[in-house]
Amino acid sequence: MEIIWMLIVGGIIGWLAGLLTGRDVPGGIIGNIIAGFIGSWLGSLILGSWGPVVGGFAIIPAIIGSIILVLIVSFILRKMGQKKNHGHHA
């Protein structure tokens, strides 16, 4: 049951990060869960674990970390997309 709760909270964190940045997280629900988990890890590395903890996630650092992650991933995907597009025109 705890794992399901972690997946739900991770998914919500990833979804919130996508919502707050105005970017879609690739991979739908699974992508949101992955973004939530990695973002949470990233956030706790940068900011430590403080504030309310839900489902094993320190919510505030997790959301901030996920936002950073979503921005980085969307930046990389956009750059890759530009490279692909430029490749076809050459």
N, C-alpha and C positions, 0 to 999 in steps of 0.2 A: 504493500500500500504506500509506503514511504517513497518508493521509486516513482510511482504514478504521480504523487503529489509534487515531487521534484520536477518531473517532466512538464506538468501543468504550469508550475511557477516559472520554470525556465522558458517555456513557450510564451507566457505572458510578458516576461521581461524582454524577450526578443521582439515580440509584437509591439510592445511599447516603444522600444528603441527605433523600430521601423517607422512607427507613427510619428514620433517626436522629430525624426530627421526628415520625414517626408519621402523616405526611400522604401521600396519593397525589399524585404529580405528574400534572396533567392531560395527556392526549395519549400515554399509554403510553410506549413505547420512544423515540419521537420527542421527546416532552415531556421525558423524562429526559436525552436528548442535549442538547436546547436548554438545559435547566436546568444541566447540567454546563458547557456552553460559557459561558453568561452568568454563572453562578456563579463560574467560574474567572476570568473577566474582572473581576467585582466583587471577588472575594477578592484578586486581585493589585493592584487599585486601592487597597484598604483596607490590606492586609497586606504588599504587595510579593511578590516571588517568592523563596521560601526553602524549604528542606527538599527532599525527593526530588522529582525531575521525571520524570514518566512520560508518554510520548506527547505531549510539549509542554506538559503541565500541571504546575504546581507543586502537588502533590497536597494538601498541608495547607491552604494558602490557598484552593484551589479548592473543597475540601469545605466549609470554613467559609462561603465566599461562596455556595455552592449552598444551604446550610442557611438562610442569611439570605434568599436569593431565594425558596426554597420557603415559608418562613414568611410573607414579604410577599405572595406570590401567593395563598396559601391564605387569608390575612386579607382580601385584596381580594375574592376570590371569595365568601367567606362574607358580607362586607358587601353585595356585589351581590345575592347570594341572598336576604338579609334584606330588601333594598329591593324586590326582585321580589315576595316573599311579602307584604310590607306593602301593596304596590300593589294586590294582588288583594283584600285585605280592606277596603280603603277604599271 
